[in-house]
Amino acid sequence: FAHLMIPFPGYYDNVPGVTVEPNVEPANESHVSAAWQVWAYTSAAPDFLGNKATVLDPDSKVLRVGTNGWTCMPANPQGKKAWADPKAGWASAREAAPVCFDAAGLDWMKGWMARKKPLMKRDAFVWMLQGDLGFDNTDPFVTSKEEAGPDQWIESGPHLMMFPKDPAALSDAFTSDFSLGEPYTMFPGTDFAHLMIPFPGYYDNVPGVTVEPNVEPANESHVSAAWQVWAYTSAAPDFLGNKATVLDPDSKVLRVGTNGWTCMPANPQGKKAWADPKAGWASAREAAPVCFDAAGLDWMKGWMARKKPLMKRDAFVWMLQGDLGFDNTDPFVTSKEEAGPDQWIESGPHLMMFPKDPAALSDAFTSDFSLGEPYTMFPGTDFAHLMIP
């Protein structure tokens, strides 16, 4: 049951002894200073990754040597030509379009820059939390709206990318429709096909798209349908959760959705965790809500039956409220007292990737959850998956 865990900002908030220094824009610094550039480029990733990354300037000169194998740099296709004033630098971090990647991500970037098929040893996850400045979704080398195909221009907000070892594997597995809010294929059918995974705020720069904020209803009992719908859909970005089907702890439908996604509580104890049966969950976090599509449901069915999941493709599953803790080596240990030495992890907000082939994760990703990079949970089991903090 191994899967990839992809850590998010706030992932370590409930882990004792772990303090993540916030990456704060330096005051009164020129935008061509090393200090400002280091802040701007590392802002592409969660702080626990960016704080330890190597940082390169627009000329690929090292501004800071890192310690974690990750690199952050500007990815604005125009480079310093985009600077309105050469002495002033980028107008903002977003204009720099910063990107953060590990060694596998660099392999893809090298291919793209050379316009040759990337030679990848494994899939790579690459961060762009400032978003990008726009691409034609069908052509890897069209970076102006005027040259883009009809309805193919997308100026992305915060997102994560998955650069696959085998781009052909994406061809029929994921949509290429970027309006849906779910993971989609950019540059489909090319050697540069990759997955775009929208984060909250993804559509902020897309004209005509308004995402209603998912706000906790006031003065509602925590057993009311309204509160439960809010709580369980809070596991996903609003543009997904707002249209999802919602199930209660007994798997009864609270709301019928329209986008093929489902949100529900995943606290292993179910309603037994309610201190007062009339009061419900103490908080949305206690419910440990999860949001998934049909492929994610296939994995969940296997896990609940303790049988190997039968997957048609990889699935991405959201838990933005985090979980209540697991032994990272055992899919069915959910108490800290039973966990193996140094294997208990109570996760903050994260994304999971449930793979069609869990064996493919065995040597590709670390199982060390302290690093902040994607890691394997339940390695070596049928339930192995990636956790993305």
N, C-alpha and C positions, 0 to 999 in steps of 0.2 A: 504493500500500500504506500510505497514511497511517492513523494510529490515534491515539487519545487516550492520553497517559501521565498517570497519577494518582500523584503522589509520596507516599510514606509516610514516617513517622518513620525516620530512618536512610538516607534516599534518597541523601544527599550524602556518606556516609561514605567512599566511594572516589573522590571528586572532589578532586583536589589544590587546595589553596588555599581550600577552602570550610570554614568553621567555623560550626556552628550552636550558639548559646548555649542550654543547657537551660532550659526554663521551670520554675522551681522555686518551690513554694509558699513565700511569705515567712514567716519565723518570727515569732511573737509579735505578729501583726497581727490586729486586730479584723476580723471578716468583713464589716463595713460600711465598712472603710477602702478607699480607692482602690487601694492596692497589692494587697490581697487580691483584690478584685473583678477587677482587671486580670488577675491570674494565673488566677483561676477561669474567667473567660469565655474567655480565649485558650487554655485547656487543651482546648477543644473541637476544636482543629485541631493538625496537626503544628507543632512549634516554629518551623520555618522560615517558616510562614505567620503563626501567631499572634503571633510576636515583633514583626511590623511592621504589625499590623492596628490599625485604629481600634477603640476599646472604648467601648461604651455601658452605662450603668447601667440598672436596672429602669424608670426614668422616661425612658429614651432620652436622658439627658444624657451628654455626652462626658466620659469619664474620661481618655482618651488619644487624641490625633490620630495616625493611622497614616500609612504611606507607600506601601502596596502595593495600595490599592483594595479591601481586604478589611475586613469589620467583624465583630466578635464581641460578643455580648450574651446575657443570660439569656433563655431561652424557656419557663420554667415558666409554664403558662397562668394560674396564680393570681397571678403577680407577687409583690409584697411582702406580699400577704395570706397567703402561705405561710410567712412568717417567724413562728415561734412567739414570738419576742421581737423587737420592732421595733428594739431597740438592739443585737441580736446578729447580725441578718442571716440568710443561708442557713446551715443546719447543715453543708452540704458543697457542694463544686463540683457534684456530681451533682444535688443538690436544685435547683440553679439551672437545670439542663438547658440548659447553654450551647450556642450555635450560632454557627458562623462561615460567612460567605457573601460573595460578590462582588456587583457591581452587578446581574447577571442574577438571582442568588439573591434579592436584595432585591425585585426586581419580583414574584417569586412570593410572597414573604412579605407584601407589600402587598396582593395579591389575597386571600390567605388571611385576613388580619386584617380586610379589608373584606367578606369572604364573597362575593367576586366573582371571576369567572374571571381568573386571572393573565394579564397581557399580556406575553409573553416575546419577546425578540429572538433568543434562542438557548437551548439547554439550559444548566442551571446545576448545578454540583456543590457540595454543602453539607455541612459537617462537624459531627458530634456525637460526639466521641470519649469524652464522659462518658455517652453514652446519653440516653434520655428517661425520663419518669415513667409512660408508658403511654398507649396510644390503642386505640380500636376500629378494627381494620384496614379496616372498611368505611365508616366515617363520620368525616369530617374534624373534626367538632365535638363528638364524644363523648370526654371526657377522664377519665371515672370508670368504674372497673371495674363498678360496680353497674348502670350504664346500658348497658354494652356488650352486643352480641349474643352468642349462644352460641358459645363457642370463638373469639371474635374479639379478645379482649383480648391485647395484646402489649406488655410492658415491655422496651424494647430496650436492649441494652448498646451498646458502641461501634459506630458505623456511619457510612457515607457515604450521602448521598442524591443522586439525580439528579432534578432538577425539569425535566421535558421542556417544550419549546416547544409540542409538540402532545401533550397527555395521551391523546388517542384512539389514538395510535400504540402505546401500551402494552397495549391491551385484550386482544389475543390473543397478544402477543409473549412475555409473561412470566407465570409463575404468580403467584397471590395467596396461596399457601400459605407462611406465614412459618416453618414448622417445618423446612424442607428445608436451610436454610443457604445457599442460592444467592440471587442477586438476585431480589426479588419486588416485586409492585405493591402499594402501600398506597393505600387509597381508590379501588379500581378502579371504572371507569365513571363517575367524577365529574370535575369540572373541576380537581380537586386531586390526581388520580392522579399518583403519582411512584414512582420506584424506590428501594427500601431495599436497601443493600448491606451485609450483616453483616460485621463485623470480628471478629478473635479476641476472645473474651470476650462475644460478643453475647448468649448465652443464660444468662449468670451469674445473672440475676434472674428467670428463667423457671422456675417450680416444676416439678419432675419431669424436667427435662432435665439430663442429665449428659454432658459431652463428655470422652472419654478423651484425655489428653494424648499427642501423637505424640512419643515419646522415642527418641533414637538408641539402637539396640541395642548393648549392651556386647560387646566382644571379638569383633566380627563383621568379617570381611574386607569390603573395599569393593566386591568383586565378588559377594558373597553376595546372594541374593534379599532377605533380611531388611534388610540395610543399604540396598540400592537402593530398596526400597519406602519405607523411612523418608525417605531423601534426596529422592526425587522428590515425595512427598506433602507434604514440608515447604514446598513452594511455595505451598500454600493454607492457609487456616485449618483447624484440626484437624477441625471439624465437616463440612467438605467432603472433605478429604484422606483421612480415615479410611474413607470409603466409596467412594473412587474406584477405577477400574480403573488399573493401573500397567503401563507398558511399559518395556522396557529399551532400550539404545541401538540395538538392531537391530529395535525395534518388536515384540519378542516379549512376550507377556503374562506378567507376573510375578505378578499378582493380578487376579482378576475382581471388579469393583466392582458396586455396587447402586444408584448414584444418578445415572448418566448422565454423570459427569465422568471425565476421564482425566488422569493425571499422567505425565510423561516427561521425560527430559533434553533440553535444547534447545541445548547447547553446539554451535555450528556445525561444530566439527571432529569431533564424535562421539568414538569410541574412539581416534582418532588423537591426542587430547589426553592420553591416559593415558601418563605417563612410564614406567610399568611395566605392561605388559598384564596381569600377574598381580595387580596391586595396585588397578587401577581408578582412579576419581576421587580426587584428593587430599582433596577436601571436597565437601559438598553444593553449596556455591556454585560450585565449578568445573564441576559438571554443568549449572548454569544451568537448574534444573528449572522446568517450567511446568505449570499445571493449567487445563483448559478443558472446556467442555461441547460439545454437538454443533455449535452455531453457531460456536464458536471453532475447532473442527476444520475447518469449511468455509473459514475464513480461512487456517488453517495450510496446508491443501492447496494453495490458490492461491499462497501465498508460496513453498512448496517447489517448485512447478511454474513459478514466475515468471510466473504468469498472474493476471489480476484475480480476486480471490475472489468467488464467487457466494454471497451471504449472504441468508438469509430474514429475519433480524433482526440487530440489534446484539448483540455478544457481549462479556462481561466475562471477562478472563483473568488469572490470578494468577501473580506471580513474586516471592514473599516472600523468596527468596534473592538477588534481583537478577539482573543479567546481566553479561556480560564486556565489554560495550562495543559501540557502534554509531556510525556517522556518522549524525547526526540527519536528514540530507537524502537519504541513499542507502540503500535497503533491503538492498543486497548488499555493502556495505563493512563488514567486521568486523575490520579491523586499524587501529590508531591511525595507522600510517605512511601509509596510503592515504586517511585521512579528510581532508575539507576543513578549512580554517582555522577553529579554534574551534567545530568541529562534533562533536568526539568526546565522547561521554557514556557513562561506565560507571555504570550505574544501580544503586542499592541497592534495597531492597524496594519493590515497586510493583504497581499494578493497571493493566491496560490495557483500553480499550474499543475493540473492533474494530467500526467502523460498517458498516451495510448500504450506506450511501452515503458514501464517503470525500470526495466533493466538498463535502458539507455542512460539513466542518470547515474549509474553506479560509479563510474570513474570520471564523469564529466564535471560534477560540481562537488564542492566541499559539503560536509555535514556539520561543520562548525558554525553554530548559530550566533557566535559572538562577534563575527567579522562585519556584519552589516550588508554583506553581498548575498545574492540568491544562494540558498543552501538546500540540501536534501533533508527532508523529514522522513522518518521511517526507512532509512536506507537499507537496501538488500531485501526488502519485503515486497509483496504484491501491491502494497499501498504507498510505496515510495512516491513522493511528489516534491515539487519545488516550492519553497517558501520565499516570498519576495518582500523583505521588510520595507 
